[in-house]
């Protein structure tokens, strides 16, 4: 099973930027979907952005135009560039590895706090 480790979270002021990384213990080239999700206190986990094997991306409406997901199969890493951050983006961000009809795994999460 592929293990995922997220990094890059932290405290940032509104309007600032962060880049999250998700490093996999194995190849992500076989993953049908790699994704970023987030969970704020008291809320359910929600999709932020996903990228399919062919490169097709999908974003939550709340982050379109501000966040960009990218995958580097050679480095077995998925990134989430987050710009123009807002306080409502505060959450724990999780990375997901998914093989449709097969296996999947989640990372342990990285905290993102947007506050002045």
N, C-alpha and C positions, 0 to 999 in steps of 0.2 A: 504494500500500500504506500502510495506517495505521501510523504509528510511535507507540510507547508509551514513556513515561518515568515510571519509578517514583520515589517519594520518601517520606520520612518514617521511614526506618529509623534504627537507632541502638542505643545501649547502654542497657538498662533493667534494673532490679533485679527479681527474682522477685516476682510479684504486681502489677507495674506495668502500664501501658497504653501503647500506641502506636497511631497512626492512619496507615496507609499510603495514599498516593494514587497513582493511575495516570492520567496525563494523555495523551490521544490527540491526534495531529496532525490528525485528521479526525473526522467524525461517528461516534459509537458507536451511534447509534440503529438502524443497520442490522445491527449485530452480533447474531447469534443467541445467542451466549454470551460473556460477559465473565467471566474467572476469575482467581483468585489461586492460585499454586502455590508450592511451596518445595522447596529442595534443601539438605540438610545434607551436610557433608563425608563422602564414602564412601557416600552414599545416592543412590538414584534420585530424580528429581523426582516430587513427589507433589501431588495436588490438595488444596487447602486449602478453597476455597469458590468456587462459581460462581453466576452470576445470569443467567437467561435473559431474552430480550427482553420477555416478559410479566411479569417480576418474580419468577418462581419461583427460589428459592434452594436450594442443596445444600451441605452441609458435611461435611468429614471428621469421623469420630466423635471424634477426639482434640481437636477445637476447638469442638464443639457446645456452645452455652451460654456460650462465652467470646468468640468472634469473630463479627462481623457484617459482611456485604458489602452494599454499596449502590452503585447507579449513578445518576449525574446526567447524563442525556442532553443537557441544555441546556449543561452545562459540559464535556461530552465527557470526563468523569472518573469513575473507579471508585474506591471507597474500601474499605479493610479496617480496621475498628475491632477492635483486639485488646486484650482485658482479661484480667486474672488470668494474666499471662504466666508461663510455666514455662521452666526451662533447656532442656527438650527442644523448645521452639519456636525455638531458635536455628537460623538457616538464612538462605540468600539467598532472598528472596521475589520472584517474577516475576509479571508481569501478562500475561494472554493475551487476544487479540481473535480471535474465531472466527465465520466465516460458514460454516454447514454446507454442504458441497458446494462451497465457494468458497475464499476466501482466509483466511489467518490470520497473526498476527504475535505476537511476544514482545517484552517490554521487556528492558532490560539487567540488571535486578535491583537490589534494595536489601537491604543486610545488616541483619539483626535479630539482636542478641546479648542474651540474657537471662542475667545473671550478677550475683552479689553481689560 
